[in-house]
Amino acid sequence: MLHTVSLKENSAFRRLYHRGTSAANRWLVVYCRRNGLKVSRLGFTVSTKLGHAVVRNRIRRRLREVYRLNEAKPGYDIVIVVRSAAIEADHATLTKALASLLRRLELTEASQ
């Protein structure tokens, strides 16, 4: 991930939920907002209702890799909220789901 760092502050997550734009599908919800920086900041939200720590960390790792392959334009704060259907989804399904949401929010580069 060339232009992306981790988003960890609770205040940044709350700001995105209240003031950011969002797009959703069966597997994921993506919130985004311009951050005025030269890099994007990426955060994940995975509820404890979806499973134990091993399950939650596995889906985070899988989505981080999917995001790495479909990296968004720099200069945005992005939060990906995982829905329960994503736990059982395969790699191709997660790739299509995230790519379509990033396109809908106009976060992909023109060359992709």
N, CA, C and O atoms as a GROMACS GRO file, in nm:
protein
  448
    1MET      N    1   0.084  -0.117   0.000
    1MET     CA    2   0.000   0.000   0.000
    1MET      C    3   0.089   0.124   0.000
    1MET      O    4   0.139   0.167   0.104
    2LEU      N    5   0.107   0.178  -0.117
    2LEU     CA    6   0.199   0.289  -0.134
    2LEU      C    7   0.152   0.418  -0.069
    2LEU      O    8   0.231   0.491  -0.009
    3HIS      N    9   0.024   0.447  -0.080
    3HIS     CA   10  -0.026   0.576  -0.034
    3HIS      C   11  -0.126   0.563   0.080
    3HIS      O   12  -0.216   0.646   0.094
    4THR      N   13  -0.111   0.461   0.163
    4THR     CA   14  -0.209   0.437   0.268
    4THR      C   15  -0.140   0.404   0.399
    4THR      O   16  -0.044   0.326   0.404
    5VAL      N   17  -0.190   0.465   0.506
    5VAL     CA   18  -0.145   0.434   0.641
    5VAL      C   19  -0.267   0.393   0.723
    5VAL      O   20  -0.380   0.402   0.675
    6SER      N   21  -0.244   0.348   0.845
    6SER     CA   22  -0.352   0.299   0.929
    6SER      C   23  -0.426   0.413   0.997
    6SER      O   24  -0.366   0.512   1.039
    7LEU      N   25  -0.557   0.399   1.008
    7LEU     CA   26  -0.642   0.494   1.079
    7LEU      C   27  -0.679   0.431   1.212
    7LEU      O   28  -0.740   0.324   1.214
    8LYS      N   29  -0.644   0.495   1.323
    8LYS     CA   30  -0.664   0.433   1.453
    8LYS      C   31  -0.739   0.518   1.554
    8LYS      O   32  -0.791   0.465   1.652
    9GLU      N   33  -0.747   0.649   1.533
    9GLU     CA   34  -0.809   0.736   1.632
    9GLU      C   35  -0.961   0.723   1.630
    9GLU      O   36  -1.023   0.727   1.524
   10ASN      N   37  -1.020   0.707   1.747
   10ASN     CA   38  -1.164   0.694   1.759
   10ASN      C   39  -1.236   0.817   1.704
   10ASN      O   40  -1.342   0.804   1.644
   11SER      N   41  -1.180   0.935   1.725
   11SER     CA   42  -1.243   1.058   1.677
   11SER      C   43  -1.251   1.061   1.524
   11SER      O   44  -1.347   1.112   1.468
   12ALA      N   45  -1.150   1.007   1.458
   12ALA     CA   46  -1.152   1.001   1.311
   12ALA      C   47  -1.260   0.906   1.261
   12ALA      O   48  -1.327   0.935   1.162
   13PHE      N   49  -1.277   0.793   1.330
   13PHE     CA   50  -1.383   0.699   1.294
   13PHE      C   51  -1.520   0.766   1.311
   13PHE      O   52  -1.605   0.757   1.222
   14ARG      N   53  -1.541   0.832   1.424
   14ARG     CA   54  -1.670   0.898   1.449
   14ARG      C   55  -1.698   1.009   1.348
   14ARG      O   56  -1.811   1.025   1.303
   15ARG      N   57  -1.595   1.085   1.312
   15ARG     CA   58  -1.611   1.191   1.213
   15ARG      C   59  -1.654   1.134   1.078
   15ARG      O   60  -1.740   1.191   1.011
   16LEU      N   61  -1.595   1.022   1.040
   16LEU     CA   62  -1.634   0.958   0.914
   16LEU      C   63  -1.778   0.908   0.918
   16LEU      O   64  -1.852   0.925   0.821
   17TYR      N   65  -1.818   0.848   1.028
   17TYR     CA   66  -1.954   0.796   1.038
   17TYR      C   67  -2.057   0.909   1.028
   17TYR      O   68  -2.164   0.889   0.970
   18HIS      N   69  -2.026   1.026   1.083
   18HIS     CA   70  -2.124   1.134   1.086
   18HIS      C   71  -2.117   1.227   0.965
   18HIS      O   72  -2.220   1.276   0.919
   19ARG      N   73  -1.997   1.251   0.914
   19ARG     CA   74  -1.982   1.351   0.808
   19ARG      C   75  -1.935   1.294   0.675
   19ARG      O   76  -1.934   1.366   0.575
   20GLY      N   77  -1.896   1.168   0.672
   20GLY     CA   78  -1.845   1.110   0.548
   20GLY      C   79  -1.956   1.058   0.458
   20GLY      O   80  -2.071   1.048   0.499
   21THR      N   81  -1.918   1.026   0.336
   21THR     CA   82  -2.013   0.963   0.245
   21THR      C   83  -1.994   0.812   0.255
   21THR      O   84  -1.887   0.765   0.292
   22SER      N   85  -2.098   0.738   0.222
   22SER     CA   86  -2.089   0.594   0.237
   22SER      C   87  -2.153   0.522   0.120
   22SER      O   88  -2.235   0.577   0.047
   23ALA      N   89  -2.112   0.398   0.104
   23ALA     CA   90  -2.170   0.307   0.006
   23ALA      C   91  -2.170   0.170   0.070
   23ALA      O   92  -2.079   0.137   0.147
   24ALA      N   93  -2.271   0.089   0.038
   24ALA     CA   94  -2.282  -0.041   0.103
   24ALA      C   95  -2.328  -0.147   0.004
   24ALA      O   96  -2.393  -0.117  -0.096
   25ASN      N   97  -2.292  -0.269   0.034
   25ASN     CA   98  -2.347  -0.385  -0.036
   25ASN      C   99  -2.366  -0.496   0.066
   25ASN      O  100  -2.358  -0.471   0.187
   26ARG      N  101  -2.389  -0.615   0.022
   26ARG     CA  102  -2.420  -0.726   0.113
   26ARG      C  103  -2.303  -0.760   0.206
   26ARG      O  104  -2.325  -0.807   0.317
   27TRP      N  105  -2.181  -0.736   0.162
   27TRP     CA  106  -2.063  -0.779   0.236
   27TRP      C  107  -1.996  -0.670   0.317
   27TRP      O  108  -1.944  -0.696   0.425
   28LEU      N  109  -1.997  -0.546   0.265
   28LEU     CA  110  -1.919  -0.439   0.327
   28LEU      C  111  -1.995  -0.306   0.324
   28LEU      O  112  -2.088  -0.287   0.246
   29VAL      N  113  -1.952  -0.216   0.412
   29VAL     CA  114  -1.993  -0.075   0.407
   29VAL      C  115  -1.863   0.005   0.407
   29VAL      O  116  -1.774  -0.021   0.488
   30VAL      N  117  -1.853   0.103   0.317
   30VAL     CA  118  -1.733   0.186   0.310
   30VAL      C  119  -1.772   0.331   0.334
   30VAL      O  120  -1.861   0.384   0.267
   31TYR      N  121  -1.706   0.394   0.429
   31TYR     CA  122  -1.723   0.536   0.457
   31TYR      C  123  -1.595   0.607   0.411
   31TYR      O  124  -1.485   0.554   0.429
   32CYS      N  125  -1.610   0.726   0.353
   32CYS     CA  126  -1.490   0.799   0.311
   32CYS      C  127  -1.512   0.949   0.326
   32CYS      O  128  -1.624   0.998   0.328
   33ARG      N  129  -1.400   1.019   0.336
   33ARG     CA  130  -1.401   1.165   0.347
   33ARG      C  131  -1.261   1.216   0.316
   33ARG      O  132  -1.162   1.152   0.353
   34ARG      N  133  -1.252   1.329   0.250
   34ARG     CA  134  -1.120   1.388   0.222
   34ARG      C  135  -1.050   1.422   0.354
   34ARG      O  136  -1.114   1.465   0.450
   35ASN      N  137  -0.917   1.403   0.357
   35ASN     CA  138  -0.845   1.432   0.481
   35ASN      C  139  -0.741   1.543   0.466
   35ASN      O  140  -0.683   1.585   0.567
   36GLY      N  141  -0.716   1.593   0.345
   36GLY     CA  142  -0.621   1.702   0.326
   36GLY      C  143  -0.476   1.660   0.337
   36GLY      O  144  -0.388   1.746   0.342
   37LEU      N  145  -0.449   1.532   0.340
   37LEU     CA  146  -0.312   1.482   0.348
   37LEU      C  147  -0.271   1.424   0.213
   37LEU      O  148  -0.354   1.411   0.123
   38LYS      N  149  -0.144   1.390   0.200
   38LYS     CA  150  -0.096   1.328   0.076
   38LYS      C  151  -0.111   1.177   0.077
   38LYS      O  152  -0.080   1.110  -0.021
   39VAL      N  153  -0.158   1.123   0.187
   39VAL     CA  154  -0.180   0.978   0.198
   39VAL      C  155  -0.324   0.953   0.240
   39VAL      O  156  -0.390   1.040   0.297
   40SER      N  157  -0.371   0.834   0.210
   40SER     CA  158  -0.501   0.791   0.260
   40SER      C  159  -0.481   0.718   0.391
   40SER      O  160  -0.375   0.661   0.415
   41ARG      N  161  -0.583   0.722   0.476
   41ARG     CA  162  -0.578   0.649   0.602
   41ARG      C  163  -0.691   0.547   0.599
   41ARG      O  164  -0.806   0.581   0.569
   42LEU      N  165  -0.658   0.422   0.631
   42LEU     CA  166  -0.753   0.312   0.621
   42LEU      C  167  -0.778   0.251   0.758
   42LEU      O  168  -0.684   0.222   0.832
   43GLY      N  169  -0.906   0.230   0.791
   43GLY     CA  170  -0.943   0.166   0.916
   43GLY      C  171  -1.049   0.060   0.891
   43GLY      O  172  -1.122   0.066   0.793
   44PHE      N  173  -1.056  -0.037   0.981
   44PHE     CA  174  -1.154  -0.146   0.970
   44PHE      C  175  -1.238  -0.150   1.096
   44PHE      O  176  -1.189  -0.122   1.206
   45THR      N  177  -1.364  -0.186   1.080
   45THR     CA  178  -1.453  -0.211   1.192
   45THR      C  179  -1.511  -0.350   1.174
   45THR      O  180  -1.580  -0.378   1.076
   46VAL      N  181  -1.483  -0.437   1.270
   46VAL     CA  182  -1.536  -0.573   1.268
   46VAL      C  183  -1.597  -0.599   1.404
   46VAL      O  184  -1.526  -0.601   1.505
   47SER      N  185  -1.727  -0.618   1.409
   47SER     CA  186  -1.799  -0.637   1.534
   47SER      C  187  -1.762  -0.768   1.602
   47SER      O  188  -1.729  -0.866   1.535
   48THR      N  189  -1.767  -0.769   1.734
   48THR     CA  190  -1.742  -0.894   1.807
   48THR      C  191  -1.853  -0.995   1.782
   48THR      O  192  -1.836  -1.114   1.810
   49LYS      N  193  -1.967  -0.951   1.730
   49LYS     CA  194  -2.076  -1.042   1.697
   49LYS      C  195  -2.039  -1.136   1.582
   49LYS      O  196  -2.103  -1.240   1.564
   50LEU      N  197  -1.938  -1.099   1.505
   50LEU     CA  198  -1.900  -1.179   1.389
   50LEU      C  199  -1.811  -1.298   1.422
   50LEU      O  200  -1.792  -1.386   1.338
   51GLY      N  201  -1.757  -1.302   1.542
   51GLY     CA  202  -1.674  -1.415   1.580
   51GLY      C  203  -1.567  -1.375   1.680
   51GLY      O  204  -1.557  -1.260   1.722
   52HIS      N  205  -1.487  -1.474   1.715
   52HIS     CA  206  -1.378  -1.451   1.809
   52HIS      C  207  -1.265  -1.374   1.741
   52HIS      O  208  -1.272  -1.345   1.621
   53ALA      N  209  -1.163  -1.342   1.816
   53ALA     CA  210  -1.053  -1.259   1.766
   53ALA      C  211  -0.986  -1.319   1.642
   53ALA      O  212  -0.947  -1.246   1.552
   54VAL      N  213  -0.974  -1.450   1.638
   54VAL     CA  214  -0.910  -1.515   1.523
   54VAL      C  215  -0.990  -1.488   1.396
   54VAL      O  216  -0.932  -1.457   1.291
   55VAL      N  217  -1.120  -1.499   1.404
   55VAL     CA  218  -1.207  -1.476   1.288
   55VAL      C  219  -1.202  -1.329   1.247
   55VAL      O  220  -1.191  -1.299   1.128
   56ARG      N  221  -1.210  -1.239   1.343
   56ARG     CA  222  -1.207  -1.096   1.312
   56ARG      C  223  -1.074  -1.054   1.252
   56ARG      O  224  -1.071  -0.977   1.156
   57ASN      N  225  -0.964  -1.104   1.305
   57ASN     CA  226  -0.833  -1.070   1.251
   57ASN      C  227  -0.812  -1.129   1.112
   57ASN      O  228  -0.748  -1.067   1.028
   58ARG      N  229  -0.865  -1.248   1.087
   58ARG     CA  230  -0.853  -1.311   0.956
   58ARG      C  231  -0.923  -1.227   0.849
   58ARG      O  232  -0.866  -1.203   0.742
   59ILE      N  233  -1.044  -1.180   0.877
   59ILE     CA  234  -1.115  -1.100   0.778
   59ILE      C  235  -1.046  -0.965   0.759
   59ILE      O  236  -1.045  -0.913   0.648
   60ARG      N  237  -0.987  -0.910   0.863
   60ARG     CA  238  -0.910  -0.785   0.848
   60ARG      C  239  -0.790  -0.806   0.756
   60ARG      O  240  -0.764  -0.724   0.668
   61ARG      N  241  -0.718  -0.914   0.777
   61ARG     CA  242  -0.601  -0.945   0.693
   61ARG      C  243  -0.642  -0.964   0.548
   61ARG      O  244  -0.577  -0.914   0.456
   62ARG      N  245  -0.752  -1.038   0.526
   62ARG     CA  246  -0.799  -1.062   0.390
   62ARG      C  247  -0.839  -0.930   0.323
   62ARG      O  248  -0.806  -0.908   0.207
   63LEU      N  249  -0.910  -0.844   0.394
   63LEU     CA  250  -0.954  -0.718   0.336
   63LEU      C  251  -0.837  -0.621   0.315
   63LEU      O  252  -0.839  -0.543   0.220
   64ARG      N  253  -0.738  -0.627   0.401
   64ARG     CA  254  -0.621  -0.542   0.382
   64ARG      C  255  -0.550  -0.579   0.252
   64ARG      O  256  -0.501  -0.491   0.180
   65GLU      N  257  -0.543  -0.708   0.222
   65GLU     CA  258  -0.482  -0.754   0.098
   65GLU      C  259  -0.566  -0.714  -0.023
   65GLU      O  260  -0.513  -0.670  -0.125
   66VAL      N  261  -0.698  -0.730  -0.012
   66VAL     CA  262  -0.786  -0.689  -0.121
   66VAL      C  263  -0.774  -0.539  -0.146
   66VAL      O  264  -0.770  -0.496  -0.261
   67TYR      N  265  -0.766  -0.461  -0.040
   67TYR     CA  266  -0.749  -0.316  -0.055
   67TYR      C  267  -0.614  -0.284  -0.119
   67TYR      O  268  -0.605  -0.195  -0.203
   68ARG      N  269  -0.510  -0.356  -0.079
   68ARG     CA  270  -0.377  -0.332  -0.135
   68ARG      C  271  -0.378  -0.349  -0.287
   68ARG      O  272  -0.313  -0.274  -0.358
   69LEU      N  273  -0.452  -0.447  -0.335
   69LEU     CA  274  -0.460  -0.472  -0.478
   69LEU      C  275  -0.550  -0.372  -0.551
   69LEU      O  276  -0.538  -0.356  -0.672
   70ASN      N  277  -0.638  -0.302  -0.479
   70ASN     CA  278  -0.731  -0.204  -0.536
   70ASN      C  279  -0.719  -0.071  -0.464
   70ASN      O  280  -0.820  -0.011  -0.427
   71GLU      N  281  -0.598  -0.025  -0.442
   71GLU     CA  282  -0.575   0.092  -0.357
   71GLU      C  283  -0.646   0.217  -0.409
   71GLU      O  284  -0.648   0.244  -0.529
   72ALA      N  285  -0.704   0.291  -0.316
   72ALA     CA  286  -0.778   0.414  -0.349
   72ALA      C  287  -0.682   0.530  -0.373
   72ALA      O  288  -0.562   0.521  -0.344
   73LYS      N  289  -0.737   0.638  -0.428
   73LYS     CA  290  -0.659   0.760  -0.449
   73LYS      C  291  -0.609   0.812  -0.314
   73LYS      O  292  -0.677   0.794  -0.213
   74PRO      N  293  -0.491   0.874  -0.311
   74PRO     CA  294  -0.443   0.932  -0.186
   74PRO      C  295  -0.526   1.054  -0.147
   74PRO      O  296  -0.584   1.121  -0.232
   75GLY      N  297  -0.529   1.082  -0.016
   75GLY     CA  298  -0.596   1.201   0.033
   75GLY      C  299  -0.733   1.177   0.094
   75GLY      O  300  -0.812   1.271   0.106
   76TYR      N  301  -0.763   1.053   0.132
   76TYR     CA  302  -0.894   1.020   0.189
   76TYR      C  303  -0.878   0.941   0.318
   76TYR      O  304  -0.783   0.865   0.334
   77ASP      N  305  -0.973   0.960   0.408
   77ASP     CA  306  -0.990   0.871   0.522
   77ASP      C  307  -1.095   0.769   0.482
   77ASP      O  308  -1.201   0.806   0.432
   78ILE      N  309  -1.065   0.642   0.502
   78ILE     CA  310  -1.156   0.535   0.459
   78ILE      C  311  -1.175   0.439   0.575
   78ILE      O  312  -1.078   0.396   0.638
   79VAL      N  313  -1.300   0.405   0.603
   79VAL     CA  314  -1.331   0.302   0.702
   79VAL      C  315  -1.414   0.195   0.633
   79VAL      O  316  -1.513   0.225   0.567
   80ILE      N  317  -1.372   0.071   0.650
   80ILE     CA  318  -1.445  -0.042   0.594
   80ILE      C  319  -1.511  -0.116   0.710
   80ILE      O  320  -1.444  -0.163   0.802
   81VAL      N  321  -1.643  -0.125   0.704
   81VAL     CA  322  -1.720  -0.196   0.805
   81VAL      C  323  -1.758  -0.331   0.746
   81VAL      O  324  -1.816  -0.340   0.638
   82VAL      N  325  -1.724  -0.436   0.819
   82VAL     CA  326  -1.747  -0.572   0.770
   82VAL      C  327  -1.885  -0.620   0.815
   82VAL      O  328  -1.921  -0.607   0.932
   83ARG      N  329  -1.960  -0.675   0.721
   83ARG     CA  330  -2.088  -0.737   0.752
   83ARG      C  331  -2.070  -0.888   0.764
   83ARG      O  332  -1.968  -0.942   0.719
   84SER      N  333  -2.166  -0.955   0.822
   84SER     CA  334  -2.152  -1.098   0.852
   84SER      C  335  -2.132  -1.184   0.728
   84SER      O  336  -2.066  -1.288   0.736
   85ALA      N  337  -2.187  -1.145   0.614
   85ALA     CA  338  -2.172  -1.225   0.492
   85ALA      C  339  -2.026  -1.230   0.445
   85ALA      O  340  -1.988  -1.324   0.376
   86ALA      N  341  -1.946  -1.132   0.482
   86ALA     CA  342  -1.807  -1.127   0.438
   86ALA      C  343  -1.722  -1.235   0.504
   86ALA      O  344  -1.619  -1.274   0.449
   87ILE      N  345  -1.763  -1.284   0.619
   87ILE     CA  346  -1.685  -1.386   0.690
   87ILE      C  347  -1.673  -1.512   0.604
   87ILE      O  348  -1.566  -1.574   0.599
   88GLU      N  349  -1.780  -1.551   0.537
   88GLU     CA  350  -1.783  -1.673   0.456
   88GLU      C  351  -1.747  -1.649   0.310
   88GLU      O  352  -1.733  -1.745   0.234
   89ALA      N  353  -1.730  -1.524   0.268
   89ALA     CA  354  -1.705  -1.493   0.128
   89ALA      C  355  -1.563  -1.531   0.088
   89ALA      O  356  -1.470  -1.526   0.169
   90ASP      N  357  -1.548  -1.570  -0.039
   90ASP     CA  358  -1.415  -1.604  -0.089
   90ASP      C  359  -1.343  -1.477  -0.136
   90ASP      O  360  -1.401  -1.368  -0.137
   91HIS      N  361  -1.218  -1.493  -0.175
   91HIS     CA  362  -1.134  -1.380  -0.213
   91HIS      C  363  -1.192  -1.304  -0.332
   91HIS      O  364  -1.194  -1.181  -0.331
   92ALA      N  365  -1.238  -1.374  -0.432
   92ALA     CA  366  -1.292  -1.308  -0.552
   92ALA      C  367  -1.415  -1.225  -0.519
   92ALA      O  368  -1.432  -1.115  -0.571
   93THR      N  369  -1.500  -1.276  -0.434
   93THR     CA  370  -1.621  -1.203  -0.394
   93THR      C  371  -1.585  -1.076  -0.318
   93THR      O  372  -1.642  -0.970  -0.344
   94LEU      N  373  -1.491  -1.086  -0.225
   94LEU     CA  374  -1.448  -0.968  -0.150
   94LEU      C  375  -1.383  -0.865  -0.242
   94LEU      O  376  -1.402  -0.744  -0.224
   95THR      N  377  -1.306  -0.911  -0.339
   95THR     CA  378  -1.241  -0.820  -0.433
   95THR      C  379  -1.345  -0.744  -0.513
   95THR      O  380  -1.336  -0.622  -0.527
   96LYS      N  381  -1.444  -0.815  -0.567
   96LYS     CA  382  -1.549  -0.749  -0.645
   96LYS      C  383  -1.630  -0.654  -0.558
   96LYS      O  384  -1.664  -0.544  -0.602
   97ALA      N  385  -1.660  -0.695  -0.436
   97ALA     CA  386  -1.741  -0.612  -0.346
   97ALA      C  387  -1.669  -0.482  -0.312
   97ALA      O  388  -1.729  -0.374  -0.321
   98LEU      N  389  -1.543  -0.490  -0.274
   98LEU     CA  390  -1.469  -0.369  -0.238
   98LEU      C  391  -1.443  -0.281  -0.359
   98LEU      O  392  -1.456  -0.159  -0.351
   99ALA      N  393  -1.408  -0.341  -0.472
   99ALA     CA  394  -1.381  -0.262  -0.593
   99ALA      C  395  -1.506  -0.186  -0.637
   99ALA      O  396  -1.496  -0.071  -0.679
  100SER      N  397  -1.622  -0.249  -0.629
  100SER     CA  398  -1.744  -0.180  -0.672
  100SER      C  399  -1.777  -0.064  -0.577
  100SER      O  400  -1.824   0.040  -0.622
  101LEU      N  401  -1.754  -0.082  -0.448
  101LEU     CA  402  -1.780   0.027  -0.354
  101LEU      C  403  -1.683   0.143  -0.373
  101LEU      O  404  -1.723   0.260  -0.365
  102LEU      N  405  -1.557   0.112  -0.399
  102LEU     CA  406  -1.458   0.218  -0.422
  102LEU      C  407  -1.491   0.295  -0.550
  102LEU      O  408  -1.474   0.417  -0.556
  103ARG      N  409  -1.537   0.222  -0.654
  103ARG     CA  410  -1.579   0.290  -0.777
  103ARG      C  411  -1.700   0.378  -0.752
  103ARG      O  412  -1.705   0.491  -0.801
  104ARG      N  413  -1.798   0.328  -0.677
  104ARG     CA  414  -1.919   0.404  -0.649
  104ARG      C  415  -1.888   0.534  -0.574
  104ARG      O  416  -1.954   0.635  -0.594
  105LEU      N  417  -1.786   0.529  -0.488
  105LEU     CA  418  -1.745   0.648  -0.412
  105LEU      C  419  -1.642   0.732  -0.487
  105LEU      O  420  -1.594   0.833  -0.436
  106GLU      N  421  -1.607   0.690  -0.609
  106GLU     CA  422  -1.510   0.758  -0.694
  106GLU      C  423  -1.374   0.769  -0.626
  106GLU      O  424  -1.311   0.875  -0.627
  107LEU      N  425  -1.329   0.659  -0.568
  107LEU     CA  426  -1.201   0.656  -0.498
  107LEU      C  427  -1.091   0.585  -0.576
  107LEU      O  428  -0.977   0.580  -0.531
  108THR      N  429  -1.123   0.531  -0.692
  108THR     CA  430  -1.022   0.459  -0.770
  108THR      C  431  -0.955   0.553  -0.868
  108THR      O  432  -1.013   0.653  -0.911
  109GLU      N  433  -0.832   0.520  -0.902
  109GLU     CA  434  -0.757   0.598  -1.000
  109GLU      C  435  -0.820   0.580  -1.137
  109GLU      O  436  -0.884   0.478  -1.163
  110ALA      N  437  -0.802   0.677  -1.223
  110ALA     CA  438  -0.857   0.670  -1.359
  110ALA      C  439  -0.794   0.558  -1.440
  110ALA      O  440  -0.857   0.505  -1.531
  111SER      N  441  -0.669   0.522  -1.408
  111SER     CA  442  -0.597   0.419  -1.484
  111SER      C  443  -0.644   0.278  -1.450
  111SER      O  444  -0.612   0.185  -1.523
  112GLN      N  445  -0.718   0.260  -1.342
  112GLN     CA  446  -0.757   0.125  -1.302
  112GLN      C  447  -0.886   0.083  -1.366
  112GLN      O  448  -0.933  -0.028  -1.343
   0.00000   0.00000   0.00000
